[in-house]
Amino acid sequence: MKYKGEKITSDNVKSFFEGNILFYSDKLFSVLPAYKKEQVIYRAYVCKDTCLIEKKCKACGCDVPERFYVDKKYEKRKCTFQDFMSKKEWSEFKITKKINIDELNIEVSKIIKL
């Protein structure tokens, strides 16, 4: 994940390492719990027409999909997705928003493999 955004801060550096470590660890060893992996897929889906096409976050300029693995959204600009939710919050969110992860994953997979 390359940082192309604003001033470099300790939070930006932390996010850079968090995103890269989780992205590559999950690719190699499937380390993310299912509920977090689903949220990564959801984040990619809501950004499929913007950030995924450009291969960088429109809010902060960081590379995607690595940015989707960072726990917190970018606060200084409007970000399309929320912070990672707890397992319970995510389950309720999926029900409320009628989210079908399998359908979202099919759409996202047409653009990128997570």
Secondary structure, DSSP 4 states (H G I P E B T S, - for coil): ----SSS--HHHHHHHHHHHHHHHHHHHH--S-HHHHHHHHHHHHHTTTTHHHHTB-TTT--BTTGGGGSSSPPSSS--SS-PPPPHHHHHHHHHHHT--HHHHHHHHHTT---
